[in-house]
Amino acid sequence: MRVAVERQAQVGSLAGLGAGLAGLLSVVTESLAEPWQNRAAARDAVQQIMALHEHLAPYLGEQDAALTETLLRLRGRAIRCLNDLGDSGAPRGDRRIVDRTATGAGWLPLGRIRAR
């Protein structure tokens, strides 16, 4: 997987591909208005969102601000979905997000995030 991501980044098509996937995941999450009605699909969507963020985030720069915001919005939806399901699968450990206003596109550690 890493080789494919790095190849797409080198040829300059990773952000476009990521934007398309993020758009698809946005449609999927919107179709899951009540996650408890289809728990398996909701959990699958959460896993896909987290995986997409994990694979794309290291390659995104200032020119990809819109995609970065979309990914963060999707992660927020994923966490809300897990909360609605009552699952303890929310991300744990050190997580980082982009804070473009305070650090000029730097990474800030959020510290420990605990699942409910």
N, C-alpha and C positions, 0 to 999 in steps of 0.2 A: 504494500500500500504506500509506504513512504516513497519508494522509487517513482511510482506513478504521480504522486503529489508533487515531488520535486521536479519531475519532467514537465508537468503542466505549469509550474511556477516559472521554469526557465523559458518556456515558449510564450509566456505571458497570457495564458488562457485560464489560469487557476481562478482568478477573481470572477470571471464570467461564468465559469462552471459552478463555482460556489454560490453565486447569486441565483443561478437557475435552481440549484438544489434547495437553497434557502426559501425561494419562492414556492417550490413544491411543498416543503415542510410547513410553510405558513398556511397553505390551503388545507393540508392534512390536519393541522391543529385546529383550524377554524371549524372543520367538519366534526371535531370531537367536542361539541359544546358541553356535553355532560360526560366526562371521562369514565365515570363509574358504569355507564351503560355498555362500554366496550373496553374493559380493563386491559386486555391483551394488546389491542391496537393503541391504546393510550401509552402503555409502557413501551411499546415498540417505537412510537413517535418520539418519546423522551430519549430513548437510547440513540436514535438517529440524529436528533438535534445535538446531543452532547458529543457524539462522535464527529459530526461535521465541524462543530466549533473547535474541538481538540485538534483536528487535522488542518484546519484553515488558519487559525489564529496566528501561528508562528510566521506565516507568510504575508500577512496583511500589513499594509503601511498606511500613511496618511491619505494616499490617493484612494484607499478603499474604505473611507469613513462610512459611507452608506451601507456597505456590506457588514462592516463591524457592528454598526447599530442594529442592523437586522438580526445578526447572530445573537447579540445580547438580548434583544426583544424575544427571540425564540427561546433562549435559555430561561428567561423569566416565565414564559408560558409553560415551559417544561416543569419548572419548579412548582408553579401554581397547580399544574396537573397532578404532580405527585402529592401535593398537599391535599387536593380534592379527593384523591384516592385513599389518603391516609397511609400512604407508603412511607417507609423510612429509607427510600432509595435516593434521597436528595444528595447532591455532591458533598463529599467530606474531604477534609484535608486542606492543604493550601491551594487556593484558587486565585487567579489573577484576572483582572479586567483592564481594559484600556480606559484611562482617564485623560482625554485629550485636552480638557480645559486646564487642569492643574499642572500637568507635566508635559504638555506638548507631545502627545502620542506615546508617553512612556507607560510601562507596566507597573501597577501598584499591587502589592500583596494585600489580600483581604483578610488574611489570618484564617483561623479555623471557622468553618461553617458547619453547624450542627443540624442534623435532620431532626424534625419534630417527632 
